[in-house]
Amino acid sequence: MEIAVVGVNHNTTPIEVREKVSFTETKKIEGINYLLDGRINEAVILSTCNRSEIYICSKKINEGIKDVEKFYKEFFHINNIHDYLFVKKGKEAINHVYMVASGMDSVVLGEDQILGQVRDALDFSMEVGGSKKILNKLFREAITAAKDIKCRLKISEIPLSTSYIGIKLLKEQLKSLNGKKALIVGAGKISSLSLKYLKEEGLEEIYITNRTHGKLKDLCFEFPELKAIKYEDRYSALKHVDIVITATSAPHIIFTKKDMEDIKKELYIMDLALPRDVEQKVEEIKNIHLYDIDDLKKTSEENLIRREELAEEALEIIKEDVEEFMEWLEKVKVDPVIKSLNDRCSEIQQDTLDYINRKLDLDCREQKIIEKMLGSALKRVIREPIKNLKDIKETEHMDTYIDMVNKLFDF
C-alpha cells in the first residue's frame, strides 16, 4: 500500500481556481465514494479556503493518482485543472501531511487553525468509510506531531498582525487595558481585528465612529457593546478615552494638532492608517503618545524572523516523525502474511478439534481445555517467525521473506 496526495493550494493556484474546486460535505461524500469505487483503498479530502487536497492510499498508487486527476477534471468541469494540480507520493506525500497539519505549509507560517481543519477532515472521512488503517494512522500521527510543535514552540503565539502588535504595545505602555476606555475610528478590516483583540482585554467602554454608516452598523451588530458616536464628535470623544485606534481609508489627515491642543489627560494614539490619519505634530503635545505603523513594522519583521527560526526546529521534529511513520508503513507489509498465518492456524485448530470431537466423547470443560491448549501450541509455532518478520529493517529482505512465506504455505 502506498500513499499520495493530489490537489491545489495557495502555493500553486490562484483563488479564482481554488474556489471552483472547493468541497461541500455532500461533494466530499460523492468524491470519496467515487474514488473508493475505483482503484483507491482509502481517501481523505481536505478542503479549506487555501487548499483542496485529496489524500489516497492504494496498492496501485500511479493508477490511483490518475483516478484523482480524472475526478478533479470531471467532477468540477475544469478542462485545464491539470495546469494547477500538484502530485506527491510516498515519503514526500507523508511529509506533506505533517507540514500541513503543523501550519508549516500555511499562508501565515505556523498558524494553528489548520490543525482543527485537518482533524475534521479525518473524522469526516472515517465516518463515511473513506479513511482506514493507513490514513487513520498517518493523520493521527501528523495531528499529534502538530500538537507537540504547537505546545513546545508556540509559533502561532508570536504576533504578525499590526493590529495585535499595536494593542500589545499599548498594553505594555499602560501596564493594563482593563477598565480603560477606547475610541476606534474606522470600520474596515483593521478596525474589526482591533476590536476582537480589545474585547479580550476587559475595557470599560469602547466607542466607535466612521465617516459612513454602512460598515459601522455591521460592526455594531457584531459587537453590541460598542457605543457608536457621530464622526463630527470624534474630537470631543478624545477627552473621555485613554486609547485611540484609527484606521480609516481617508486620503487626508483627520486628527490635527491645532484641534487637539486642549487635551490635558494622558492619551495613547495608535495610527494604523496609510496614509496616516493623525498629523505627525500631534506627538509634540504633552501627555499625548502617538504611534504609527512604522513603529510596529520592526516588531512584525522581527517576529516573522523568529517564526522562521522556530519553523526550522519544527521541520526537525517533522523529519523524525516522518521517519518513524515510514518504518511503521514498511512493517504493515507483513500484515497480510501474519493474517494468513493466523488464519491457517485457526483452520488447523478447527479441523483438529472437529476430528477429536468425532473420535472422543468429551464434555464441555474438556473440549475447552483442548481448544485452548491446541490454540496456544499453534501460536507458539508461528510466534517467532512473525516477530522476526516485524523486526526486519531492510525493505528488500522483508519482501524476500514475505514472498518465501507465501510460497512455502501456498498463501
MIGU-107285 format. One record per residue: residue in three letters; x, y, z of N, C-alpha, C in turn. Coordinates in pm, whole numbers, plus 50000, padded with zeros to 5 digits. Atoms other than C-alpha are relative to their C-alpha. Layout:
BEGIN
ALAXYZXYZXYZ...
This chain:
BEGIN
MET500854988050000500005000050000500885012550000GLU499244987650008501345034349903499075011950020ILE500754987849968500275069849988500345010949899ALA499784988650089499845100249763499015011150036VAL500934988849985498245134649767499975007449866VAL500224992750124496785152949467499075011650031GLY500914988949975495245187549470500565013449958VAL499554986450025495635225049454500095007150135ASN499954991849879496675250149718500575013749967HIS499584986150019497795285949768501395001349942ASN498634999450053501365277349666500035000049847THR499955002250145500455268949306498805005549924THR501284997650067496925280549235499345012950046PRO500694987649963495125314449223498634997150060ILE501265002049927491975319249429498834997249907GLU501125002150091489705320149124499894985549953VAL500045014450031490665283849054499694992150127ARG500235007149873490745272649420498524999850039GLU501394999349959487195284449479499104990949916LYS500795008950086485975262749189500124985450040VAL499805014049960487335230749344499834998350150SER500305001049858486015236349694498944989350023PHE500905011149969484185207249859499005003750109THR501005000049894480895208950047500014986050061GLU500075013349939480105179550277499404989949904THR500635009050097477845164750010500984996049891LYS499005002950104480595167849749501094990750053LYS498995008949941483045151149988499524985649999ILE500555013649999480755121150027500004994249859GLU500025004550139480285118749649501414996749954GLY498635001850043484015122549593500654987550058ILE499415011649934485105096549848499414987149944ASN500645012050056482555071249717500494997149858TYR499505001550137483675077449359501404993949999LEU498615004549998487325072049447500114985650052LEU499945013549944486725040749659499424989549905ASP500555009250099484745025449373501034996349893GLY498965002550099487925026749163501164992150058ARG498795007449960491505016549237500625005750127ILE499524993649877491815035649565499384993150120ASN500465007149880491565018349904499555009450111GLU500344990449895491435048950132500105014149943ALA499954986250049490765086050080499575009750110VAL500364988949912490675118150286500025012749917ILE500064987450074489585151650140500145011650098LEU499784988149917490935183650295499685012249914SER500444988550080489115214550166499885012250091THR500044987449925489805249550307500045011449899CYS499944988750093489945284650162501325000549925ASN498684999550063493605279050076500424987049932ARG499595012750060493645242849962498824990749976SER500945010950029491665214549805500904988149965GLU499035010950015493685182549851499344986650032ILE500525013549978492835145649823501174990750031TYR498975009449956494995121050016499484985949976ILE500455013550034494835085049897501014989450043CYS499165011749972496175050749984499554989249903SER500375009850104496305024049712501134990049979LYS499015010150038498034991949613500615003449863LYS499534995650132498355006949263499975015350000ILE500044985749971499315042349351499995008649875ASN499984991950122500055055148999498645000449933GLU501365000450055496665043648877499055008150088GLY500834992349907495095058849191500155015049977ILE499754985850027496725092449115499255004349873LYS500724996950124495295091448762498495001050024ASP501434999549966491855084348909499635013350065VAL500274987249932492095115349131500065011649901GLU499884989450102493265137348843498765000249910LYS501215001150083490375124648630498785005050078PHE501114995849915487995130448920499915015350007TYR500004985449992489035167048958499475006149871LYS500404994550130488535173248587498514998149974GLU501395003250033485165155948553499015005150105PHE500904996349891483665164348893499775015150004PHE500114985549993484385201748876499915006649862HIS500144995150138484265205348494500995011149967ILE498934990350030487585223748467501014993149908ASN499175006950099489425213748150501505001850025ASN498574997349982492755230048241500464997850143ILE499645002249860492825217648603501384993750014HIS498665006449994495975197348520501125010450006ASP498974989549995497835230448487500315004150144TYR499864995549862497385235848860500214988650102LEU499915011049904497265201349022501454996650034PHE498705005249959500295190649224499824985550044VAL500045014149961501125154249294501224996950085LYS498895004849916503225140049577499664985850042LYS500275013749957503605103549663501144994850086GLY498995006149912505465081249906500375009150115LYS499504992249887507605098650164499685014849985GLU500304985950025507025132650001498555003350039ALA501414997949964503245128950045499814999250152ILE500095001549854503635117350405500525012650069ASN499434987749945505855147250482499035011749983HIS500954989250028503235169950324498875000350104VAL501065000649899500555158050569500475006550130TYR499454994349877502795166950863500195015149987MET499774985650023503695200850710498695007850006VAL501304993350002500055209750652499415000750141ALA500615000649867498835198650996500685009550099SER499254991649906501565218451175500055014749960GLY500014986150044500975250550977501275004249929MET498764996750069504355248650806499785002349849ASP500314997950141502635249750465498885010249985SER501084990350003500165277450552500475013549948VAL499684986550045499985312850415500715007650112VAL499354994149882500795325250767500754988850070LEU499155010749949503705304050883499694996950147GLY500215004349863502855283851193498615002050055GLU501374998149948499145292851217499424986450037ASP500485012949950497215266251404498524997349972GLN501405002650038493685269751262499894987649913ILE500005011550092494595243551000499964986850076LEU499975012449923495115217651275498584994650022GLY501385004249983491395216751352499374995549870GLN500555003650131490585215150981500504986349956VAL499465013250032492875185150935499304989350083ARG500705009449912491275167851233498574997549951ASP501375001450050487795174651094499964991949872ALA499955007550126488805161050753500154985150026LEU499825014149964489975128450911498724994350059ASP501235004949936486875124951130498904997749898PHE501055001350101484575130750834500244987949911SER499675011350087486395105550616499794986750072MET500225012249923486285079550894498514996850009GLU501445002049986482535084850935499384993949874VAL500585005050126481855077850566500784988149944GLY499275012050041484315048850547501135002249903GLY498934997150095486985066550344501394997550056SER498695001649938489875065350590500014987550088LYS499895012549924491015032150733501374999250068LYS498815002049918494135017650892501165009349964ILE498794992650041496835035550687499825015050020LEU500194985549989495425070650657499575004150140ASN500314997249859493965068851010501295002150078LYS498724999349929497445062351143500795012449957LEU499224988650051499075088750919499455013250055PHE500574987349957496665116751005500065001750152ARG499934998949854496575108651376501425003350045GLU498614997149964500365108751394500365014449962ALA499734986250043500515141651197499355009950095ILE500714991249905497945157351431500735000350134THR499245000749874499905145451736501285008149990ALA498774992350022503115159951591499715015049999ALA500374985850007501365192951518499705005650139LYS500294995849862500085194951876501295001650079ASP498714999549932503595187752003500765012749961ILE499324988050050505045215451785499345012650057LYS500754988549949502315239451895500325002650147CYS499754998549856502925232952267501455003450030ARG498584998149971506725232052254500545013049944LEU499394988450067507485260252009499135012550005LYS500934988649989504365282352038500195010149887ILE499774991350115504945296251687498835009549978SER501194991950030501375308551647499795011350099GLU500164989649898501675329451963500875012249974ILE499154988650037504275352251801499225008449899PRO500924992450086502095380151652500675006049877LEU499564993650123502475392151294499065011449961SER500994989950034499295413151269500355013450066THR499704986849945499925450451311498955004050104SER501054996949902496565453151493500364994150135TYR499705006849874497605427651752501265005850064ILE498754994549947501145441351786499765013950058GLY500314986649952499745476651823499324999850135ILE500715000949872497375466752103500904994650109LYS499045005349903500105446752271500955011150048LEU499134988749964502325477952261499285009650095LEU500784991349912499555498952414499864994050140LYS500135006949872499085473152685501295001050080GLU498714998849932502805474252766500185014150055GLN499834986249957502745512352788499085003550118LEU500994996949896499615513553006500014990050115LYS499915010949901500555482353209498794990649992SER501215008150015496955470353163498955008249926LEU501104993150068493985478752942498684997850072ASN501205002949923491485465753195499435012950061GLY500644988149944488995493153286500255012749920LYS499734988250082490275517153017498875002349900LYS500974996450103488185534952755500735002549868ALA499344998850130488955534252384499055005549895LEU500744995350118487855550952062500604993549877ILE499585005750128488015532251734499475009049889VAL500414991850114487965553651419500234991949873GLY499935008450119487165534451102499204987250023ALA500835012149988485075503651028500434989249902GLY499485010050094487285483250796500564987750069LYS499475012749950489175450650841500925002150121ILE499054997649890491905465351064499255003850128SER500804996149883489335481451294499294988050060SER500705012149954487405448851312500934990950078LEU499015008349931490545429651407500375006350135SER499644993149876491465455951665498924998150105LEU501115001949907488015452651821500034986250063LYS499955013749948488385414951854501094998550105TYR498905000849902491715418852031499675008050127LEU500334991649884490435447052255498984993150090LYS501045006849922487455425952364500594990850106GLU499365009449908489875402152534500685007050116GLU499224992649900491415429952743499175006250111GLY500854995349890488405439152961499895015050011LEU500184985449996487985475652864498645003650058GLU501264995549942485295495553039499015004149891GLU500854995650110483925512052724500795001149871ILE499374998350131484685511652353499045008049912TYR500784991750092483405539752131500514997349858ILE499595001950139483435537451754499325010549913THR500574990650095482915561851470500584997449862ASN499565001750139483195562151092499305010649916ARG500594989450085482555587250816498674995549940THR501265005350054479885564750660499424989950098HIS500685007949897477325544050849499774985449964GLY500285013850042477005511950645500804989750076LYS499135009649931480005492750781499905001550152LEU500104997449856479555508951121498834992150060LYS501155007749953476125492851156500334985250012ASP499615014249997477595458951071500854996950121LEU499135002449884480285462251338499225001050131CYS500804998649878477785474251599499074988050018PHE500825012149990475625444051517500854988450050GLU499095010849959478635420851557500475001950144PHE499544996949864479775438551877498975009450065PRO501104991749946476575450652051500405009150116GLU499574991749887478545465052343500645013249954LEU499394987750053480045492052115499065011950017LYS500774987649994478925528152155500375008649879ALA499744992350122478635544951817499805014950027ILE500144985449987479225582751804500095006149860LYS499944993150129478915608051524501465003149965TYR498634997750045482035612951314500475014150039GLU499614986249968482005650651375500245002150150ASP499774999049855482105643851752501294993050044ARG498815008049966485415624951734500975007750091TYR499084992349916487445653451889499495000750143SER500584999449865485055656252183500234987050075ALA499845013149938485375619052247501424997950054LEU498615001749957489165622252287500205003750147LYS499864995549861488665639152623499504989650101HIS500605009949909486875608552763500644986149989VAL499405013350022489095579952642501485000150034ASP498575001649972492535566252719500774995949875ILE499375005950118493215550052384499225003949875VAL500634997950131492545558852020500704990749900ILE499465008050110492985533751738499295004649874THR500594994650122492435549251399500574992849878ALA499605007750118492495530351070499005002349888THR500944996850108490455548350807500724999449865SER499424999550135490965549550432499985014249946ALA500064985850040490755587550429501325004049932PRO498784995850071493225603550184500705011850067HIS499464988149935493905632050428500004998050152ILE499955000249854494605639150797498605002150058ILE501314998149935491535635251022500155004650145PHE499724994549868493215644851352501185009749988THR498924990050012495255677351357500445004950137LYS499444995149873497445692551624499185011550057LYS500684988049950495535725551645498644996850064ASP501305003749944492285707351723500134990850122MET499805009349887493855686051999500805006250113GLU499114993849902495915711052195499355002250136ASP500664997949870493265714452468499864987150080ILE500055012749928493645677652570501094999950107LYS499064999349890495285676452913500324986450061LYS499805013249940494965639553009500944991649915GLU499155009550074497235610452907499164993449891LEU500725006050112496185597952564500984992449910TYR499165008450084497685569552364499294997849866ILE500625001050133497025570151988500794990249914MET499405009650092497715540851755499435002649861ASP500434996650136497535552751393500424988649906LEU499735011650086497245521651175499645002649854ALA500424996650137496185540250859501205003349911LEU499004996150100498175545750542499245004949877PRO499264989449931498185574250455499495002250142ARG500294998749858498235584150820498785008850027ASP501184992349958495115597150995500365011550092VAL499654990349895496965617351262501215008149956GLU498894991150034499165647351197501214996950089GLN498805003749926502745640051300500285009550117LYS499734990049896502945672351506499224997450128VAL500795003049881500365657851747500884994650112GLU499125005849897503205639751926500745010750080GLU499364989149927504525673852032499165004450120ILE500894996149889501515678152263500344991750124LYS499675006849875502345669852622498874990450038ASN500935010549954500665638152753499374991849887ILE500515008150112499815625252402501144991649944HIS498995009350050501735594552287499494994349868LEU500455003950135501495587751913500904989149943TYR499285010950066502475555551737499374997749862ASP500535003250132502145546251370500544986449954ILE499645013650046502705515151156501504997949988ASP498545001650005506425522251123500544995650136ASP499585004349867506725517751499499754985150021LEU500375014149986505155483351459500684991149898LYS499435007850111506845472751136501224992150043LYS498795006749956510145464551301499674987850085THR500415011249915508435442751562499434988749916SER500615010150087506425424951292501074992349923GLU498915006450075509575418051088500834991050090GLU499245008049904511445405851395499234987350037ASN500835011549965508525383151483499974989749888LEU499995009250113508465368451132501324992249996ILE498695006849996512185360751159500024989550110ARG500055009549888511555344251496499154987949964ARG500845011150045508745323351347500784990749906GLU499235008050095511055312151068501084991850070GLU499015007549921513725302251321499364988150070LEU500725010949932511195281751518499514989649899ALA500455009450104509935266651192501104990149965GLU498885009250025513395251951139500024988950105GLU500085010249895513055234151473498824990649975ALA501195008150029509575222451372500304990049889LEU499665008950112510985207751050500824988150047GLU499215011049944513435186951252499094989950071ILE500965008849932510585173351464499224991949896ILE500765006650107508595165451148500854989349932LYS499115009450068511595148450988500114986950079GLU499905012149915511965124351283498704992249998ASP501305006849996508255116951296499654993349868VAL500245006150132508065110450922500794987049986GLU499195012250005510895085250951499364988850081GLU500685010149917509045067351231498784994449929PHE501185004750072505895065751021500424991249883MET499535008050113507865052550723500374985950045GLU499665013249945509205024250941498734992050028TRP501285006849972505665016151056499354995349870LEU500645003450128504415016650697500664987949934GLU499295011650054507104992050592499554987250070LYS500395012049924506074968250869498584995649969VAL501385003350036502454969950756499964989949886LYS499925009550112503584950050453499814985650046VAL500085013949953503764918850668498634996550056ASP501325002649942500184922650795499224989149926PRO500725010750071498644901350516500584986150027VAL499355012949973501214873850580499644995250140ILE500355003649862500564874750955498554995450009LYS501415004050000496834873150894499834986049940SER500095013150065497314843550660500504988950092LEU499485009949905499434825250919499004997350112ASN501005001649894496854831751190498764992649949ASP501165006950058494034820650960500294985149980ARG499635014050021495924788650875499994992550134CYS500015006349867496434781351247498574997450047SER501415001549960492714787251313499344988749923GLU500565010650085491864764151023500454986250048ILE499465012649951494164736651151499394996450136GLN500575002149868492854741351506498564994749989GLN501405003950013489224738351396499864985849941ASP500035013550060489884707651174500364989450103THR499545009649899491744690551460498944998150109LEU501055000849897489034698751715498804992049948ASP501135007550059486334685351479500314985150000TYR499595014150004488304652751440499974993750140ILE499965005049861488894648951818498584997950054ASN501375000849948485234655651895499214988449937ARG500665011450063484154629151647500474986850059LYS499395012449951486514603051796499824998050151LEU500065001149854486174611252166498735006450054ASP501204994649936483204617152391500435009150115LEU499494990449902484394648652571498885009050049ASP500984990449951482364670652799500465014249963CYS499744986150041482234708552752501315005350058ARG498784995149935485034715553002501234994249932GLU498855006450065487394690452837500235005749860GLN499884994050133486654704852495500695013850006LYS499414986749985487534739852616501494999350031ILE498595001749964490814727852769500834996349878ILE499265004450121491894710152449500075011449898GLU500034988750094490844740252238501055010450037LYS499014990149955492964763952448501424994949985MET498655005750011495984740652457500444999149854LEU499675001250142495854734352084500265013749938GLY499804986450051495454771352004501315005950046SER498754994849945498344780352234501224993649933ALA498895007150064500604753752077500245005149858LEU499874995050138499904765851723500555014349998LYS499494986349991500534802151826501495000150028ARG498575000849969503914791951968500824996849875VAL499285003850123504874777151631500275012249913ILE499844988750093504314809751442500475012950069ARG499654987749928505234834751718501365005449958GLU498654995650034508954836351640500125004749855PRO499954995150138508594838251260499335013749982ILE500684987250011506104866551298500835011250061LYS499164990049934508354885251542501195003749912ASN498854997550086511334881351308499615007949875LEU500474992550117509294893851012499825014850035LYS500244986249957508304925051206501305007550028ASP498734993649961511894931651313500935002649882ILE499144997950117513344931450960500035014749964LYS499854985750030514714966050877500095002649850GLU499774997750142515784962550514498804995949917THR501205002450080512914965150267500154988049908GLU499835011150096514414941150014499974986450069HIS500035012549924514924914250281498574996650041MET501385002249959511364918950405499194994549883ASP500745004750119509954914950053500364985649965THR499555013650030512054883450002499354989850094TYR500585009249901510824867250324498494998949983ILE501455000450023507214876950253499684990649884ASP500215008850116507424860149911500254985550036MET499635013849962509094829750065498904993650085VAL501065005549914506414825350335498754997049918ASN501175002050084503654829650078500124987349914LYS499795012050084505194802549857500024987450085LEU499895011949915506014778450141498634995350052PHE501315003649944502494779850284498905000349895ASP500974999550109500814784049945498865009650029PHE501014989849972499014815750054499605007049869
